[in-house]
């Protein structure tokens, strides 16, 4: 709605200010914008793939969960060796994140195929990442780790556990080194 006010030409006492709420409206700018991916055959196929269905063969003959780990990380390789040594019933399978199977299982878990920032435990119906994956892995291995996992889940908030996890994960190469290839 447009309004016009007619004032005498010599009237100088009028000051026009913007309403208070409108003063701050333009100070916020978006940090990122979303755009649709280019419509190419490979990207449209990527979007159309049901990764749960695509990776269902991993669980057809063997229902054991799969632990995805960074294959070149010395800390991760040591963690896999520890889990393997403490899993007498062989309840967990292992796959490097960098392998083709690992990339597909990452997609199944809703993560980018090149995301090697976290250990991931993939079960038939669910996936776990970061500290939640570590706690779930502890439930599968020998005593006293299932009991320890039970008590650690009561750490006040998951973001606190994940904060500690991220600090170690982000510095794992500097602290523990990396190898040229997967040792497992």
N, C-alpha and C positions, 0 to 999 in steps of 0.2 A: 504494500500500500504506500503510495507516494503522497507526501504532504508538502505543501509549500507555504512558507510564511513570508508575507510581504512586510518589509520594514522600511522606514524612511532612509534615504541614502546617507544622511549624516548621522545615523544612530551607530555609535561605536561601543556601547555598553554591553553588548551581547557576547558572551563567551560560550562556545559550543564544546562540550566534552563528551567523550564516548561513555556509555554506561560502564560501571565498574567491572561487571563480569566480562565485558567485551575487550577490556584492556589486555588480558592475558591470553586471549584465544590464539594468537598467531605465534606465540613463543615456543610451542611444542611442534617439533618436526619428527616425522617417522624415521626410525633408524634403519628400517628395511621395508621393502615392499615385496609382495608376493606376485609372481608372474607365472603364467602357465608354461610348462616345458614345450620346446619345439615339437611339432607334430611329425616326428620321424617314426619309421617303422620299429626301430629298436626301442625308442622311449615309450611308444604306445604299447609295445609288447611288455615292457617292464611294468607299466602301470596295470596291465591286465593280468599279470601273473599272480595266482593265489599261492603264496610261498608255503603256507601250511600244507596245501595239497601237493605242491611241487616237491616237498621234502618229506612227505608221509612215508616214503619207502625206508627212511632211516629207522622207523619205529614199527614196521610191519612184522619183522621176524625177531626183533630185539627191543623190548620196551625200556631198557635201561636208559637213564638220562645221559646226555652228552655234555661234557665239560669243554667249553671252547676257551682257548688260552692263546696268548701271544707266543708264538713258536720261537722267536728270536730273543725273548727276554729271559735272562738268567733267573730272575726271581720267579717268573711264571713256570719255567721248566723245573725249578726246585719245588714249587708248589705242587706240580703234577706228580713228581716223584714221591713227595710226602703223602699225597692222597693215595697214590697207587700202593705205597708200602703199608698204609693203614686201612686199606680196603680189602680185607681178606676174602670177602664174598664176591669181589669183582662186580660191584653194583653200579659202577660208573664207567662210561667210555670216554675217550679223549680225542679231540680234534683241534688242530692249530687253526687260529682265526684266519691265517693267510691262505689256507688251502681253499680249493673250490667248494668243497663240502662245507667248510667253516663259513665262507661267505654266504652260501645259500641258507645256512642255519641262522646267520645274523639277520638276513632279510626276513626269515620266518619269525624272528624275535622282534621285528619292527625297527631294526637298527640298520645303519648304512653298511654296505658290504666291506668298506675299507676302514671301519671303526674298530681299532684294536686297543681302545682305551680301557677296556674292562673285561674281566673274566665273565663268561656267560654260562649258565647252566640251562640247557634246553631239555625239558621233559616233553612227553607226548602232547600234553595239553597246555603247558605253560612254560615261560622262560623267566629266568631270574638274572639280574645284573648287579654288579658292584657288591656292596656288603651283603645284600640279600642273597646273592649267589653263593658267597663264601659261607654264610650261615646254613644255607640249604645243603651245600656239599658236606659240611660238618655233620649233618644229620645222617648222611649215608655211610660214613666211615666208622671205624671201631671206637669203642669206649676210650676215653671219657668225652669224646668230641660231640656226640649228640646232646649230652647233658650240658656241655659248655655252650653249645649253640642255643639251647633253650634259655639259658640265663642271659646270654648276650642280646637276644631279641628284645629284652626289656630295656636296653639302652634307650633313654627317653624318646628320641625321635630318629627316624631313619636317616634324615638329612645329616645328623651328627655322625652316624656311622659312615655314611657316604662321604662326608667331608674328610674324615680320617682316611678312608679308602682312597679318595682322589689325591690326597697329598702324597701318599706312598706311590700310587699309580703314575702320577705326573713326574715323579722323580726316580722311577724304577731303573732306568738305564744309567743314570748318573750314580745311583747308589750301588747297584748290583751288576751293571754292565749288560752287554748284549752279545749274542753269538751270531755267527754268519748264517747258520741254518738251524732248523728245529732239531733238537737233540732227542726228542721222544719218538 
